[in-house]
Amino acid sequence: MERAIAVTGTLAAQEQSTLSAKVSGRLQHLAVDIGSVVSQGDVLAQIEPRDYELRLQQSTAALSQARAAVGLPSEGEEDDVDLKQISTVKQAKAVLDEATKNRQRINDLSKANIASQSELDVAEANYTVALTRCDVALEEARARRAALAQRRAEYEIARKQLADAAVRAPFDGAVQTRPASIGEYVAPGTPIVTLVKTDPLRLRLEVPEREAVAVRSGQSVRLRIEGDTITYTSRITRLSPALNEQNRMLLVEADVPNPGSLRAGLFARAEIILNEREDVLSVPANALITFAGLEKVVVVQAGKALEKTVATGRRRHDLVEIVSGLTSGEIVVLNPGGLRTGQPVTVESQAENLQTKKEATESGQ
C-alpha cells in the first residue's frame, strides 16, 4: 500500500506585489480594476508626465551645450573626447610651440652675441606665459569633460523619471486591489495596484514534527478543496530548512496548476505520499468483524476458530492494513458470520479444492 500523511494548508499566490510609482505626481490614468488580467510590461497606471517631459527637454539642452563645449556634435550617445583636440587646448598648444621655437632661436643668437640679454629675457617670459596658458587650457578642458559627464547623468535621470511615471506590470497576473483613484496626488511608494500571479498557485502545507523527517522534495501531493469534487495532484517543490519553533511544524510548498477555478486563500486538505508501494500486513475487508467499537478477525489455530482483536490502518480497495494483533502467515476466515472461538474448523487447501472439482467434472457430477 502507499504510505501517506494527511495535512492541511492554504493556496497562496505564486507572486504578489503591491505596485507604486517611483515619482510623485497626480494620477492621470488607471488602466485596470479589480480582477483585470494583465501581461508583463502592460501600463497599469500613468502619472501626469508633463513636468517630467519638461525636465527631460531641459536636460537635453544642457547636454547638447556641454557636448558643443568639448567639440562634439550636439546629438549623440558617445561622450569620449580627446582633450588635445579641444579648440582652446589646440590654440594654447600652438602658442606654446611658437614661444618654444622663439626662445630657442633667441638663445642661439645670444650665444653668438647677436641678440641682447633683454631679448632673451623677453623670450623666456613669453615661453613661461605660453606654458602656463597651455596648462590652464588643459584644466579648463578637463572641467568641460566633467561637466559633460554631469549633464549626461542629469539627462539619464530625467529620462528615467519620465519612464517611471508609468507603472508597469512586473509579471503576468491579475489585479487583486486598486486602492488609488484617478486625480489623486501620489507620493513615491504610495500603493496604487496590488498584482497577484495565480497560475500556478503555491500550496503551503504544515507537516507535524513527527512526520517531517520523512518528507522530501519531489514527493507527490493530492489535495481537495472544500466544495470542489476534483482531486488535484502536484509535487513538493520547496521545503523550509527549519521547523517553526512556536508550533513545531515544517512548512512545505507545492506548485499547483490552476485550471481557472482555484483562487488564492482557499483552504486545502492534502495527502503527501511518502511511499507509493510500502509492504504492509493486510487482510481482505470481508474478514474483518466490527462490534461495539472493536475490530476482530477469526483465525484458525489447531483446527479451531479463534477470535483476535486487531488494530487497523489504511484501506485500499478490498484490503485492510493490520497494524497489530496478527502475524504474517496466519489463516483468517472470510465472512466468518457467527463463527466463535473454539468452534471446529476444517481448512481445505486450494490444491485440494481444485482436485475435488476436477474429479467431480470427470465423473459427470
C-alpha positions in Angstrom: 0.0 0.0 0.0 1.0 3.6 -0.3 2.0 5.5 2.8 0.7 9.0 3.1 0.2 11.6 5.7 -2.9 13.9 5.9 -2.1 17.6 6.3 -4.0 20.9 5.8 -2.8 24.1 4.2 -3.7 27.1 2.1 -3.4 28.0 -1.5 -1.4 31.2 -2.0 -0.5 33.4 -5.0 2.7 32.4 -6.8 3.7 36.1 -6.7 2.1 39.1 -5.1 3.3 42.6 -5.4 2.0 46.0 -4.3 2.9 48.4 -7.1 3.6 52.1 -6.6 5.1 54.9 -8.6 8.8 55.8 -8.2 8.0 59.5 -8.8 5.4 61.8 -7.4 2.6 63.4 -9.2 -1.2 63.4 -10.0 -2.6 60.1 -11.1 -3.7 60.8 -14.7 -4.9 57.4 -15.8 -5.7 53.9 -14.4 -6.0 51.2 -17.0 -7.1 48.4 -14.7 -9.6 47.5 -11.9 -10.1 44.6 -9.6 -10.0 41.3 -11.5 -8.3 42.7 -14.6 -5.9 40.3 -16.2 -2.6 41.8 -17.3 0.6 40.8 -19.0 4.2 41.6 -18.1 5.1 45.1 -19.3 1.5 46.4 -19.5 0.9 50.0 -18.3 -1.3 49.8 -15.3 -1.3 53.5 -14.2 0.1 56.8 -15.5 1.3 59.8 -13.5 0.9 63.2 -15.3 4.1 63.3 -17.4 4.3 66.9 -18.4 6.6 68.0 -15.6 9.0 65.2 -16.4 8.8 65.9 -20.1 9.9 69.5 -19.5 12.8 68.3 -17.2 13.9 66.0 -20.0 13.9 68.8 -22.5 15.9 71.0 -20.1 18.5 68.3 -19.5 18.7 67.5 -23.3 19.5 71.2 -24.0 22.1 71.3 -21.2 23.7 68.1 -22.6 23.9 69.5 -26.1 25.6 72.6 -24.8 28.1 70.6 -22.9 28.9 68.4 -25.9 29.4 71.5 -28.1 31.8 72.9 -25.5 34.2 70.0 -26.0 33.9 70.0 -29.8 31.3 67.1 -30.1 28.1 67.2 -32.2 25.1 68.4 -30.2 23.4 65.0 -30.5 25.0 61.6 -29.9 25.4 58.8 -27.3 29.2 58.7 -27.2 30.9 61.3 -25.0 34.5 60.2 -25.4 36.7 63.2 -26.1 40.4 63.8 -26.7 41.5 66.8 -24.6 44.2 67.7 -27.1 41.6 68.2 -29.8 39.6 70.8 -27.9 39.9 74.2 -29.6 41.2 76.1 -26.6 43.9 73.5 -25.9 44.9 73.4 -29.6 45.3 77.2 -29.6 47.3 77.2 -26.3 49.5 74.4 -27.7 50.2 76.4 -30.9 51.2 79.5 -28.9 53.4 77.3 -26.7 55.1 75.8 -29.7 55.8 79.2 -31.2 57.1 80.5 -27.9 59.4 77.5 -27.5 60.9 77.9 -31.0 61.3 81.7 -30.5 63.1 81.1 -27.2 65.4 78.5 -28.8 66.2 81.0 -31.7 66.9 83.9 -29.3 69.0 81.6 -27.2 71.1 80.6 -30.2 71.5 84.3 -31.3 72.5 85.2 -27.8 75.3 82.6 -27.7 76.6 84.1 -31.0 76.5 87.6 -29.3 73.9 88.7 -31.9 70.8 89.0 -29.6 70.9 91.0 -26.4 70.1 89.8 -22.9 66.9 91.7 -22.8 65.6 89.9 -25.9 66.5 86.6 -24.3 64.6 87.6 -21.1 61.5 88.5 -23.1 61.6 85.2 -25.0 61.9 83.3 -21.7 59.0 85.2 -20.2 56.8 84.6 -23.3 57.6 80.9 -23.1 56.6 80.8 -19.5 53.4 82.5 -20.1 52.5 80.2 -23.1 53.3 77.1 -21.0 51.0 78.4 -18.2 48.2 79.2 -20.6 48.5 75.7 -22.1 48.2 74.2 -18.6 45.2 76.4 -17.9 43.6 75.3 -21.2 44.0 71.6 -20.3 42.5 72.2 -16.9 39.6 74.0 -18.5 39.1 71.1 -20.9 39.0 68.6 -18.1 36.4 70.7 -16.4 34.3 70.8 -19.6 34.6 67.0 -19.8 33.5 66.6 -16.2 30.6 69.0 -16.9 29.6 66.8 -19.9 29.6 63.7 -17.7 27.4 65.6 -15.2 24.9 66.7 -17.9 24.8 63.2 -19.3 23.9 61.8 -15.8 21.2 64.5 -15.4 19.8 63.6 -18.8 19.6 59.9 -18.0 17.9 60.7 -14.6 15.3 62.9 -16.4 14.7 60.2 -19.0 14.3 57.6 -16.3 11.9 59.8 -14.3 9.7 60.2 -17.3 9.7 56.4 -17.8 8.9 55.9 -14.1 5.8 58.0 -14.4 4.2 54.9 -16.0 3.5 52.0 -13.6 4.0 48.7 -15.5 3.2 45.1 -14.6 6.3 43.1 -13.4 4.7 39.8 -14.3 1.6 38.2 -15.8 -1.2 38.2 -13.3 -4.5 39.7 -12.2 -5.3 42.8 -10.1 -6.3 42.0 -6.5 -6.9 45.5 -5.2 -6.7 49.0 -6.5 -6.5 51.5 -3.6 -5.7 54.6 -5.7 -8.1 56.7 -7.7 -7.7 58.9 -10.8 -6.9 62.5 -9.9 -5.3 61.6 -6.6 -1.8 63.0 -5.9 0.5 60.2 -5.1 4.0 60.3 -3.5 6.7 57.8 -4.2 5.8 54.5 -2.6 2.1 55.1 -2.4 0.2 51.9 -3.2 -1.6 52.0 -6.5 -2.3 48.4 -7.5 -1.8 45.0 -5.9 -1.0 42.4 -8.5 -1.1 38.6 -8.0 0.1 35.7 -10.1 -2.3 32.8 -9.7 -1.1 30.2 -12.2 0.4 28.1 -10.8 -0.7 28.6 -7.2 1.5 27.9 -4.1 0.2 25.2 -1.9 1.5 25.8 1.6 1.3 22.9 4.0 2.3 22.4 7.6 3.7 19.0 8.5 3.9 17.8 12.1 7.3 17.3 13.6 6.9 13.5 13.9 6.2 13.2 10.2 8.7 15.9 9.0 11.7 13.6 8.8 10.0 11.5 6.1 9.1 14.4 3.8 11.3 15.0 0.8 11.3 17.3 -2.2 9.6 15.7 -5.2 7.1 13.6 -3.3 3.6 13.5 -4.7 0.7 15.5 -3.2 -3.0 15.0 -3.6 -5.3 17.8 -2.5 -9.0 18.6 -2.2 -10.7 21.9 -2.0 -13.9 22.5 0.0 -16.8 22.5 -2.3 -14.8 21.1 -5.3 -15.1 17.5 -6.3 -11.9 17.4 -8.3 -8.7 15.9 -6.8 -5.7 17.9 -7.8 -2.2 16.5 -7.9 1.2 18.1 -7.6 4.7 17.5 -6.2 6.6 19.1 -3.3 8.9 21.7 -4.7 10.2 23.6 -1.7 10.8 22.8 2.0 11.7 25.1 4.8 15.2 24.4 6.2 13.9 24.5 9.8 10.7 23.8 11.8 8.6 26.6 13.2 9.7 26.9 16.9 6.2 28.0 18.0 4.1 25.2 16.6 6.8 22.6 15.7 5.6 22.4 12.1 7.6 22.1 8.9 6.4 24.4 6.1 6.5 22.8 2.7 5.2 24.1 -0.7 4.0 22.6 -3.9 3.1 24.4 -7.2 -0.5 23.6 -8.3 -1.6 24.3 -11.9 -4.7 26.5 -11.9 -7.4 25.4 -14.3 -9.1 28.7 -13.6 -11.4 27.6 -10.8 -8.8 27.9 -8.0 -8.2 31.1 -6.0 -5.5 32.2 -3.6 -6.6 31.9 0.0 -8.6 28.7 -0.4 -8.3 26.1 2.4 -6.9 22.7 1.2 -6.8 19.2 2.6 -3.9 17.3 1.2 -2.1 14.0 1.4 1.7 13.8 1.0 2.6 10.4 -0.5 5.7 9.3 1.4 5.9 5.8 -0.2 3.8 4.7 -3.2 4.5 1.0 -2.6 5.1 0.0 1.0 4.9 -3.6 2.2 2.3 -4.0 4.9 0.4 -6.8 6.7 -3.2 -6.8 5.4 -6.4 -9.0 5.3 -9.4 -8.9 2.9 -12.0 -6.5 4.1 -14.6 -9.2 4.4 -12.5 -11.0 7.0 -13.0 -8.0 9.5 -15.7 -8.0 12.1 -16.6 -4.7 13.8 -18.7 -4.9 17.0 -19.1 -2.4 19.8 -16.2 -0.3 18.5 -13.8 -3.3 18.4 -12.4 -4.8 15.3 -11.7 -8.5 15.2 -10.8 -11.3 12.8 -11.3 -15.0 13.2 -8.1 -17.1 12.7 -7.7 -20.9 12.6 -5.4 -22.5 15.1 -5.2 -26.3 15.7 -8.4 -26.8 13.7 -10.5 -24.4 15.8 -11.7 -20.9 15.4 -10.0 -18.1 17.5 -11.2 -14.5 17.6 -8.5 -11.9 17.7 -8.8 -8.2 18.4 -6.8 -6.2 15.8 -5.8 -2.6 15.2 -6.4 -1.5 11.6 -4.8 1.2 9.5 -5.1 2.1 5.8 -7.7 0.7 3.5 -7.1 0.3 -0.2 -9.7 -1.3 -2.4 -10.8 -4.6 -0.7 -7.8 -4.8 1.7 -7.3 -3.5 5.2 -4.0 -2.9 6.9 -3.5 -4.7 10.2 -1.3 -2.6 12.5 -1.3 -5.0 15.4 -3.0 -8.2 16.5 -1.9 -10.6 13.7 1.3 -12.0 12.3 2.1 -12.8 8.7 1.0 -16.3 7.6 -1.9 -16.8 9.9 -5.1 -18.2 8.3 -8.1 -16.0 8.6 -11.7 -16.8 7.9 -13.6 -14.8 5.2 -17.2 -13.8 6.1 -17.0 -15.5 9.5 -20.6 -14.7 10.3 -21.5 -16.3 13.7 -18.3 -18.3 14.0 -16.9 -18.1 17.5 -13.8 -19.1 19.4 -13.5 -22.8 20.0 -15.7 -24.0 17.2 -14.0 -26.6 15.0 -12.9 -25.5 11.5 -11.7 -27.6 8.6 -9.3 -25.9 6.2 -9.1 -27.2 2.6 -6.2 -26.0 0.6 -6.7 -24.5 -2.9 -5.0 -27.6 -4.4 -7.5 -29.9 -2.7 -10.4 -27.8 -3.9 -9.1 -27.9 -7.4 -8.7 -31.7 -7.3 -12.2 -32.2 -5.9 -13.7 -30.1 -8.7 -11.6 -32.0 -11.3 -12.8 -35.3 -10.1 -16.5 -34.2 -10.0 -16.2 -32.9 -13.6 -14.7 -36.2 -14.8 -17.5 -38.3 -13.1 -20.1 -36.0 -14.6 -21.3 -34.8 -11.2 
